[in-house]
């Protein structure tokens, strides 16, 4: 039954991709101008050429490193602050407006500041990813910790649970659904923010390749690099879903 469901989902996914490519091809034929809109087959051929000639590997490595470093920084800092905000209402009320303030700052403002603070290079995209994800993850983790049943914590104290056990077995376990949900959203945002940051303040990476292709009016290259980013986003979400499902099963989530 489960195998049948997987096959059905795969069929629907492939059908959806097929419809998208068909619509893209119809638009390409209607416009008949590759500078404005290259066709899907031309785009995928160019993407294949990137791999064959080896042009894709270094930008892909740099973009992945920047995205993952920014994400890891955001997760570590968000777990720390989010947990404190969740267990202490005073800290929550104190820091929530600050976190919301940072969340409300447009990414274009961060990009302008990144040029002034860190310059153009490897660091700026990392911090842009961090600053984009940090508020989202922090609020979600704080809400997850706040969702813990107070009576459950009191009962754990009565049975002489250590602080470490209370934190890991009660607070952290109860927060896992919130953490997983926010991380899933964060993965999608991560690739978008790193690409925008590289486009504006990066010295290399996929975003920078898109900038160079735009400058040289190589529209097919812009589409090919964009397709690669989409593939990265989809693959990373699928990998994360597999990992998170194992975590849920381990913690008794259904």
N, C-alpha and C positions, 0 to 999 in steps of 0.2 A: 504493500500500500504506500509506504514511504517512497520507494523507488519510482512508483507511478507518479506520485506528486512531484518529485524532483524532475522527472522527464517532462511533465506538463509545464512546470515553471520554466524549464529551459526552452521548451518550444515557444512559449509565449514571449520570452525574452528575445529569442532569435527572430520571431515574427515582428516584434516591435522594432528591432534594429533594421530588419529588412524594409519595413515601411518607411522608416526614417531615411534610409539610403535611397529608396525609390523616389521619395518626395524631393530629396536633395538633387537627384539626377534630373528630375523633371524641371526643377528650377534652373539647373545648369543649362539644359537644352533651351529653355525659354529665353534666358539672358544671353547665352552664346558669347560670353566674354570671360575668359579665365582670370583676367586681372580683377574683375569685380567679384566673381564667384567661380572658383575652380570646381571641377566635377569630383565626385567621390572616388572614382577609380584612379584618376590622376593624383589625387591626394594620397591615397593609400600606396600607390606606386612610389611616390616621393618619400613617404615614411619608410617603406621597405628599403629604398636606396640609402636613407640615413643609416640604417642598421648594417647594410652590406658594406658601405664605405667607412663605417666606424665613426661617423660624425655625431652620433647620438649619445655615445657612452659617457663621455666626460660631462656634458651638460646635464645628463640624467643623473649622474653620480652627485654632482654639486647641488642640484635642486633637491634631490632626496635627502642629502645630508642637512641642508639648511632647513627643510621642512621638518625632519625628525628631531633635530636639535631644538628648534623652536617649540615643537610639540612637547618634548620631554621637559624643557624648562617650565612650560606652562603647567604641565601635570604636577610636577614636584611642588611648585609654588602654590598652585591651587589646592592641592591636598592639604598643605600646611595651613594656609589661611582659611580655606573653606571649612576645615575641621574645627578650627578655633571659633569661627563664626557660628558654626552649628551647635557647639556645646555651651556657648556663652552668649546670652541674648544681648548683653551690653556691647560686646565686641561686634556682634552682628549688626546692631543698630548704628554703631560707630563707623564700621567699614563699608556697609552696604552702599551708602551714597557715594563713597569714593570709588568703589568698584563700578557702580553704575555710571559714574562720570567718565571713567576710562572707556567703558563700553560704548558710550555715546559719541566719543571722538571719532570722526570719519577717518577712514584709512588714508585718504589723501593728505590729511593733516599729519599723520604719523610719518608718511613718506617724505613730506617736506622737512619735518624735524629730523628724520633719519639721516638725510643728507648733511644737515648741520652738525649733528651729534657724532655720527659714526662714519660719514662719508660714503662714497660708492665702493662697494666691495662685498666680501663674504658676510660680514657681521650684520649689515643692515637688514637683509631679508630674514635672518634668524630672529632678530628682535621684532620685526613686523609680525611674523607668525606668532611669537610669544605674546605680544601686546594685543593681538586680535583674539587669541584663544583664552588668555588668562581670565578675563572677566566672565566669559561664558561658563568655563569650567568651575570657577570659584563659587558662583551663585548656585549652580546645580549641586555641587558637593555639599555646600552649607545646607541646602534644602533637604538633601538626603539624610544628613546627620540629624537635622531637626525632626525628621519623620520617625525617629526611633521612639518607641513606647517608653515613657519615663518609668512606668511600673516595672518594665522588664529590667531596666538599669537598677532600680531599687531592690528588686528580687536578687539580682546578681550580687549586690553588695551584702545582702543578708546572708547569702551562701558563701561569703568571703572570696568572691572572685577577685583576682588581682586587677589592677588598673590596666595592665597589658591585655588581659583576657577580655575585659569590658570594651576596650578600644577595638581590638581585632574581631572578637566574636559577636559583638553587638553593634557597635557604631559602624565599623567598617563593612560588616556583612549587610547591614540594613542599607548602607549607602551604595552598594555595588550596582543596583539597577539604575540609580541616578548617574553614577560615574560612567557606566557603559553607554547610557543614552547620550550623555554630553560628549563623550569621546567619539561616538559615531558621527554626531553633528560636526565635531571638531575636525575629523579627518577630511570631510568635504571642504570645510572652510580652509584647512591647512594648505591644500594644493592651490586653491584660488589665491590666497593671500601671498604665498611664496612666489607665484608666477607674476602677480601684479608688482610685488616688491622688486623682483629681479628685472622686470620690464623698466621700472623707474630708477632704481638705485643699485642694481646688481652689475657686476662686471662680467659674469658668466652665468650659465644655467639656461633652462628652457625658456624662461621669461625673457632673458636677454637675447636668445636666438629669435624669439618672436619680434622683439624690437628691431633687430638687425634685418630680418626679413621684411618688416614693414618699411624700413628705411630704404631698402633696395627694391621695393614694390614687388616682392616675391610673394604674392598672395597664396599660392599653393603651399609654400613653406610655412606661412602663418597657420594655415589650416592643418597641415601635417603635424606641427608641434602641438597645436591645440588638441588634436585627436589623441596624441600621446599623453597629454595631461588628463584627458577624460579617461583613458584606459588606466592610467595610474590611480585615479580616484576610485574607479569601479573595482579594480583589483584589491586595493588597500581596504576598501569597505568589506569586500567578500572575505578577505583574510581575517579582518577584525571580527566579522560576524562568526566565523568558525571558532576563533579564540574565545570570544565572549560567551558563546553557547556552552563551551566546555566549563568556563568559570561559573556560569549560572547553574549548570548541573552539579558541579562540585559543591556549590553553596545551597543546594536544594531549591533553586528557583525554577519555576515552571511557567 
